[in-house]
């Protein structure tokens, strides 16, 4: 913003004013920006525009979860989800139209991949949700947390995601603390190191299996970055982030798939694996979608699995499923994207190579 402002021969401090108008007051009309001179406003009006993707569907579930379907300029549609809880409100943001990773249990993966979202398309999800929820910087904040856990693999769209996250953290924009912005990745190891160096927000890792043989099948990216390399990167992240003595815990996500990864032996293997990482575990009940044969583990198995982890001293919570009636739960986001990968024709056994 400062570069843009300086580029049109205005004083750099105007950048902060503009950011506040746009992101804190949600104003999209330059004329309403009353602390800017009339000439400057007219100039901005000529050369710039503030707008967000069109909301083409807005659904509210009985539990308060709200999902927006947004249409981008090129016709791709993406989804954003708001999850209210006592004491906080979490917005789940998409980073790509579709996803290249093809995790076998995920609906987004089944849709294929179209493209990366640009910074504006990522931050507009927060901008739009704030406006829709009546976000007001002077009152309580409706959106207290942001998770990059929507459609796409955020670390494969690194620079746009980081720029958007910097706005989330910026005092002149959304002013969220690093603890309240969480990026979830399937494990793009070199980019985890980059993130540690450039924008060390909270990290969540989609593990889903305690050994390579099984993880190769569920998360094909594992063939490129196996578990040992991934956990080494997680350790660097946990210890590198906070210079003080206490390491920041990494959240490991583990989807509960009946008869696949949910036995007590898997739980013990997972416990041993995570013993060397500052970790907490999120068990995610599998959310179904039309093209899948996977089933969610029975509640009893999830509880027993959790007990094993808890007994070993691992903080473990079972993620409450929210908004599944409106297909807003983890792994159900599909949007309507133009698949450029022709995945269905090429089948699932594509070699994993993204760089
Ligand atoms: N690509 C990133 C961001 C997606 S986050 C990542 O893999 O972390 C979405 C989370 O929901 C991930 O942990 C993902 O593995 C999980 N998930 C995907 N499909 C799911 C499903 N059908 N049921 C429950 N969780 C699912």
Boltz pocket constraint, residues with backbone or C-beta under 6 A from the ligand:
constraints:
  - pocket:
      binder: B
      contacts: [[A, 103], [A, 105], [A, 106], [A, 107], [A, 148], [A, 149], [A, 150], [A, 151], [A, 152], [A, 153], [A, 154], [A, 184], [A, 185], [A, 186], [A, 204], [A, 205], [A, 206], [A, 253], [A, 255], [A, 284], [A, 285], [A, 286], [A, 287], [A, 288], [A, 330], [A, 331], [A, 332]]
      max_distance: 6.0
